[in-house]
Amino acid sequence: MHDVGGGVVKLQLSDAQRSEIEEIYNVLQQGYDRVAAEMEFSCEGCPDNCCDSWFQHHSHVEWLYFREGLAELTEERQAELRSRATDYILACGAAQQRGERPQVDCPLLEDGLCSLYKHRLLVCRTHGVPARMKRPDGKLLRFPGCFRCQEVIRKRYPQGEEFAPTANRTPMLMRLAKLENEVLCNKRHLMEKVQKTIAEMILEEPPELPGF
């Protein structure tokens, strides 16, 4: 990060912070792969595409990492993605006005694949297999996985979904929260909570940190 004047600080990742988020992502991927292998679950041949699911993302550090990947693209490609992101937001808004949960292709989707795969966000990396996490208040949350994974669970674990393996996200989410605080210089309480779709992260710059 560096001071841009006017009493604000522009957020950016240090090399160590970038390495940390990449390590968090790697460990989450290993947990996903372990559960998928144990269940013999695969996305191959799935008639659906999870990249039309409506998700919001919730950390500045992921936004910064994602924007680094975006900045590596050509200006022409970035302009194309901004146009797609604008269309995405309009389509999602129309669906919400109809009282529907949006189901619109992610602006990064290209021939069924993510065009910023290396820089995809946590939700994109972990959706699919069953997972669990413990909130700071101690409440345990469970996520059943995608519809295809739930079909696998019903066949392989007829005694109940609680017998299926789950990926434990808690340790890595704790590391992510710690990294978020570090990136924000322990001023997280001064920042608005991130609630952004990928399209919004394409169109908007991460907010600046109030100066010291």
ZARONU-327223 format. One record per residue (C-alpha): y, z negated, x negated; residue in one letter; residue number from 1. Coordinates in nm, 2 decimals, padded with zeros to 4 digits. Each point is the difference from the previous one (the first is absolute). Last residue first. Layout:
+--------+--------+--------+---+-----+
!     yy !     zz !     xx ! r !   k !
+--------+--------+--------+---+-----+
!      Y !      Z !      X ! A ! NUM !
...
+--------+--------+--------+---+-----+
This chain:
+--------+--------+--------+---+-----+
!     yy !     zz !     xx ! r !   k !
+--------+--------+--------+---+-----+
!  00.75 ! -00.95 !  00.31 ! F ! 212 !
!  00.02 !  00.32 !  00.19 ! G ! 211 !
! -00.15 !  00.06 !  00.35 ! P ! 210 !
! -00.31 !  00.23 ! -00.05 ! L ! 209 !
!  00.03 !  00.36 !  00.10 ! E ! 208 !
! -00.20 !  00.15 !  00.28 ! P ! 207 !
! -00.28 !  00.25 ! -00.07 ! P ! 206 !
!  00.12 !  00.36 !  00.05 ! E ! 205 !
! -00.07 !  00.16 !  00.34 ! E ! 204 !
! -00.14 !  00.33 !  00.10 ! L ! 203 !
! -00.34 ! -00.03 ! -00.16 ! I ! 202 !
! -00.04 ! -00.37 !  00.08 ! M ! 201 !
!  00.08 !  00.09 !  00.36 ! E ! 200 !
! -00.27 !  00.26 !  00.01 ! A ! 199 !
! -00.25 ! -00.25 ! -00.16 ! I ! 198 !
!  00.07 ! -00.24 !  00.29 ! T ! 197 !
!  00.23 ! -00.29 ! -00.06 ! K ! 196 !
!  00.01 ! -00.37 !  00.09 ! Q ! 195 !
!  00.14 ! -00.17 ! -00.31 ! V ! 194 !
!  00.13 ! -00.35 !  00.06 ! K ! 193 !
!  00.38 ! -00.02 ! -00.05 ! E ! 192 !
!  00.09 ! -00.14 ! -00.34 ! M ! 191 !
!  00.17 ! -00.33 ! -00.08 ! L ! 190 !
! -00.32 ! -00.21 !  00.03 ! H ! 189 !
! -00.17 !  00.23 ! -00.25 ! R ! 188 !
!  00.25 ! -00.12 ! -00.26 ! K ! 187 !
! -00.27 ! -00.11 ! -00.25 ! N ! 186 !
!  00.12 !  00.27 ! -00.24 ! C ! 185 !
! -00.09 !  00.26 !  00.26 ! L ! 184 !
! -00.25 !  00.16 ! -00.24 ! V ! 183 !
! -00.15 ! -00.34 ! -00.07 ! E ! 182 !
! -00.02 ! -00.09 !  00.36 ! N ! 181 !
! -00.18 !  00.32 !  00.08 ! E ! 180 !
! -00.24 ! -00.06 ! -00.29 ! L ! 179 !
! -00.09 ! -00.34 !  00.14 ! K ! 178 !
! -00.06 !  00.16 !  00.34 ! A ! 177 !
! -00.22 !  00.27 ! -00.16 ! L ! 176 !
! -00.20 ! -00.26 ! -00.18 ! R ! 175 !
! -00.06 ! -00.19 !  00.32 ! M ! 174 !
! -00.09 !  00.33 !  00.17 ! L ! 173 !
! -00.25 !  00.06 ! -00.28 ! M ! 172 !
! -00.17 ! -00.34 !  00.04 ! P ! 171 !
! -00.01 !  00.03 !  00.39 ! T ! 170 !
! -00.14 !  00.34 !  00.04 ! R ! 169 !
! -00.36 ! -00.10 !  00.03 ! N ! 168 !
! -00.20 !  00.31 !  00.08 ! A ! 167 !
! -00.26 ! -00.07 !  00.27 ! T ! 166 !
! -00.38 !  00.03 !  00.02 ! P ! 165 !
! -00.16 !  00.02 !  00.35 ! A ! 164 !
! -00.16 ! -00.31 !  00.14 ! F ! 163 !
!  00.31 ! -00.09 !  00.21 ! E ! 162 !
! -00.04 !  00.34 !  00.17 ! E ! 161 !
! -00.30 ! -00.14 !  00.20 ! G ! 160 !
! -00.38 ! -00.01 !  00.00 ! Q ! 159 !
!  00.00 !  00.38 !  00.04 ! P ! 158 !
!  00.12 !  00.03 ! -00.36 ! Y ! 157 !
! -00.09 !  00.35 ! -00.12 ! R ! 156 !
!  00.06 !  00.19 !  00.32 ! K ! 155 !
!  00.30 ! -00.19 !  00.14 ! R ! 154 !
!  00.15 ! -00.02 ! -00.35 ! I ! 153 !
! -00.03 !  00.38 ! -00.05 ! V ! 152 !
!  00.18 !  00.06 !  00.33 ! E ! 151 !
!  00.27 ! -00.25 ! -00.11 ! Q ! 150 !
!  00.05 !  00.21 ! -00.32 ! C ! 149 !
!  00.05 !  00.31 !  00.21 ! R ! 148 !
!  00.27 ! -00.18 !  00.21 ! F ! 147 !
!  00.18 ! -00.13 ! -00.30 ! C ! 146 !
! -00.05 ! -00.34 ! -00.15 ! G ! 145 !
! -00.05 ! -00.33 !  00.18 ! P ! 144 !
!  00.30 ! -00.19 ! -00.15 ! F ! 143 !
! -00.03 ! -00.38 ! -00.02 ! R ! 142 !
!  00.28 ! -00.25 ! -00.03 ! L ! 141 !
! -00.05 ! -00.36 ! -00.11 ! L ! 140 !
!  00.28 ! -00.24 !  00.08 ! K ! 139 !
!  00.09 ! -00.22 ! -00.30 ! G ! 138 !
!  00.38 !  00.00 !  00.05 ! D ! 137 !
!  00.03 !  00.22 ! -00.30 ! P ! 136 !
! -00.22 !  00.26 !  00.17 ! R ! 135 !
! -00.36 !  00.04 ! -00.09 ! K ! 134 !
! -00.14 !  00.35 ! -00.03 ! M ! 133 !
! -00.30 !  00.19 !  00.12 ! R ! 132 !
! -00.13 !  00.35 ! -00.02 ! A ! 131 !
! -00.23 !  00.24 !  00.18 ! P ! 130 !
!  00.01 !  00.36 ! -00.14 ! V ! 129 !
!  00.24 !  00.27 !  00.09 ! G ! 128 !
!  00.36 ! -00.08 ! -00.09 ! H ! 127 !
!  00.03 ! -00.14 ! -00.36 ! T ! 126 !
!  00.18 !  00.27 ! -00.19 ! R ! 125 !
!  00.23 !  00.13 !  00.27 ! C ! 124 !
!  00.10 ! -00.36 !  00.08 ! V ! 123 !
!  00.08 ! -00.06 ! -00.37 ! L ! 122 !
!  00.22 !  00.30 ! -00.06 ! L ! 121 !
! -00.07 !  00.34 ! -00.14 ! R ! 120 !
!  00.14 !  00.06 ! -00.35 ! H ! 119 !
! -00.30 !  00.17 ! -00.16 ! K ! 118 !
! -00.06 !  00.20 !  00.32 ! Y ! 117 !
!  00.35 !  00.14 !  00.04 ! L ! 116 !
! -00.11 !  00.33 !  00.16 ! S ! 115 !
! -00.25 ! -00.18 !  00.22 ! C ! 114 !
! -00.28 !  00.23 !  00.11 ! L ! 113 !
! -00.09 !  00.17 !  00.33 ! G ! 112 !
!  00.15 !  00.33 ! -00.11 ! D ! 111 !
!  00.32 ! -00.18 ! -00.09 ! E ! 110 !
!  00.08 ! -00.33 !  00.16 ! L ! 109 !
!  00.31 ! -00.16 ! -00.15 ! L ! 108 !
!  00.20 !  00.03 !  00.32 ! P ! 107 !
! -00.27 ! -00.22 !  00.17 ! C ! 106 !
! -00.15 !  00.18 !  00.30 ! D ! 105 !
!  00.11 ! -00.15 !  00.33 ! V ! 104 !
! -00.17 ! -00.25 !  00.22 ! Q ! 103 !
!  00.28 ! -00.22 !  00.14 ! P ! 102 !
! -00.10 ! -00.29 !  00.22 ! R ! 101 !
!  00.10 !  00.10 !  00.35 ! E ! 100 !
!  00.26 ! -00.14 !  00.24 ! G !  99 !
!  00.15 !  00.34 !  00.06 ! R !  98 !
!  00.31 ! -00.11 ! -00.20 ! Q !  97 !
! -00.25 ! -00.09 ! -00.28 ! Q !  96 !
! -00.14 !  00.35 !  00.00 ! A !  95 !
!  00.35 !  00.16 ! -00.02 ! A !  94 !
!  00.09 ! -00.24 ! -00.29 ! G !  93 !
! -00.31 !  00.10 ! -00.19 ! C !  92 !
!  00.08 !  00.37 !  00.04 ! A !  91 !
!  00.36 ! -00.05 ! -00.12 ! L !  90 !
! -00.11 ! -00.21 ! -00.30 ! I !  89 !
! -00.26 !  00.25 ! -00.10 ! Y !  88 !
!  00.24 !  00.29 !  00.02 ! D !  87 !
!  00.24 ! -00.18 ! -00.23 ! T !  86 !
! -00.29 ! -00.08 ! -00.24 ! A !  85 !
! -00.10 !  00.37 !  00.00 ! R !  84 !
!  00.36 !  00.10 ! -00.10 ! S !  83 !
!  00.01 ! -00.27 ! -00.27 ! R !  82 !
! -00.34 !  00.12 ! -00.12 ! L !  81 !
!  00.13 !  00.36 ! -00.03 ! E !  80 !
!  00.31 ! -00.12 ! -00.19 ! A !  79 !
! -00.22 ! -00.20 ! -00.24 ! Q !  78 !
! -00.21 !  00.31 ! -00.06 ! R !  77 !
!  00.31 !  00.21 ! -00.08 ! E !  76 !
!  00.14 ! -00.27 ! -00.23 ! E !  75 !
! -00.33 !  00.00 ! -00.19 ! T !  74 !
! -00.22 ! -00.31 !  00.02 ! L !  73 !
!  00.01 ! -00.29 ! -00.25 ! E !  72 !
!  00.26 ! -00.17 !  00.21 ! A !  71 !
! -00.25 ! -00.05 !  00.29 ! L !  70 !
! -00.23 ! -00.18 ! -00.23 ! G !  69 !
!  00.28 ! -00.24 ! -00.11 ! E !  68 !
!  00.09 ! -00.04 !  00.37 ! R !  67 !
! -00.35 ! -00.13 !  00.07 ! F !  66 !
!  00.03 ! -00.26 ! -00.27 ! Y !  65 !
!  00.33 ! -00.12 !  00.13 ! L !  64 !
! -00.12 ! -00.01 !  00.36 ! W !  63 !
! -00.31 ! -00.19 ! -00.12 ! E !  62 !
!  00.22 ! -00.26 ! -00.17 ! V !  61 !
!  00.23 ! -00.03 !  00.30 ! H !  60 !
! -00.29 ! -00.11 !  00.22 ! S !  59 !
! -00.09 !  00.04 !  00.37 ! H !  58 !
! -00.15 !  00.33 !  00.10 ! H !  57 !
! -00.02 !  00.13 !  00.35 ! Q !  56 !
! -00.29 !  00.19 !  00.13 ! F !  55 !
! -00.05 !  00.27 !  00.27 ! W !  54 !
! -00.34 !  00.18 ! -00.03 ! S !  53 !
!  00.01 !  00.37 ! -00.07 ! D !  52 !
! -00.12 ! -00.05 ! -00.36 ! C !  51 !
! -00.32 ! -00.16 !  00.13 ! C !  50 !
! -00.14 !  00.34 !  00.05 ! N !  49 !
! -00.28 !  00.05 !  00.26 ! D !  48 !
! -00.31 !  00.21 !  00.02 ! P !  47 !
! -00.15 ! -00.19 ! -00.30 ! C !  46 !
! -00.21 !  00.23 ! -00.22 ! G !  45 !
!  00.04 ! -00.22 ! -00.31 ! E !  44 !
!  00.18 ! -00.32 !  00.08 ! C !  43 !
! -00.29 ! -00.20 ! -00.14 ! S !  42 !
! -00.20 ! -00.31 !  00.09 ! F !  41 !
! -00.33 ! -00.10 ! -00.16 ! E !  40 !
!  00.08 ! -00.36 !  00.11 ! M !  39 !
! -00.05 ! -00.14 ! -00.35 ! E !  38 !
!  00.18 !  00.31 ! -00.15 ! A !  37 !
!  00.30 ! -00.04 !  00.24 ! A !  36 !
!  00.03 ! -00.37 ! -00.08 ! V !  35 !
!  00.00 !  00.05 ! -00.37 ! R !  34 !
!  00.23 !  00.31 !  00.01 ! D !  33 !
!  00.26 ! -00.20 !  00.20 ! Y !  32 !
! -00.01 ! -00.29 ! -00.24 ! G !  31 !
!  00.03 !  00.24 ! -00.29 ! Q !  30 !
!  00.30 !  00.16 !  00.16 ! Q !  29 !
!  00.17 ! -00.33 !  00.06 ! L !  28 !
! -00.06 ! -00.07 ! -00.38 ! V !  27 !
!  00.16 !  00.33 ! -00.09 ! N !  26 !
!  00.30 ! -00.05 !  00.23 ! Y !  25 !
!  00.07 ! -00.34 ! -00.15 ! I !  24 !
! -00.03 !  00.15 ! -00.35 ! E !  23 !
!  00.25 !  00.27 !  00.10 ! E !  22 !
!  00.24 ! -00.26 !  00.13 ! I !  21 !
! -00.03 ! -00.19 ! -00.32 ! E !  20 !
!  00.05 !  00.30 ! -00.23 ! S !  19 !
!  00.32 !  00.09 !  00.18 ! R !  18 !
!  00.12 ! -00.36 ! -00.03 ! Q !  17 !
! -00.07 !  00.01 ! -00.38 ! A !  16 !
!  00.18 !  00.34 ! -00.04 ! D !  15 !
!  00.30 ! -00.14 !  00.19 ! S !  14 !
!  00.05 !  00.11 !  00.36 ! L !  13 !
!  00.34 !  00.08 !  00.14 ! Q !  12 !
!  00.24 ! -00.17 !  00.24 ! L !  11 !
!  00.37 !  00.08 ! -00.02 ! K !  10 !
!  00.21 ! -00.32 ! -00.03 ! V !   9 !
!  00.30 ! -00.08 !  00.21 ! V !   8 !
!  00.34 ! -00.17 ! -00.05 ! G !   7 !
!  00.21 !  00.31 !  00.01 ! G !   6 !
! -00.16 !  00.13 ! -00.32 ! G !   5 !
! -00.32 !  00.19 ! -00.05 ! V !   4 !
! -00.18 ! -00.28 ! -00.19 ! D !   3 !
! -00.34 !  00.10 ! -00.12 ! H !   2 !
! -00.36 ! -00.05 !  00.11 ! M !   1 !
+--------+--------+--------+---+-----+
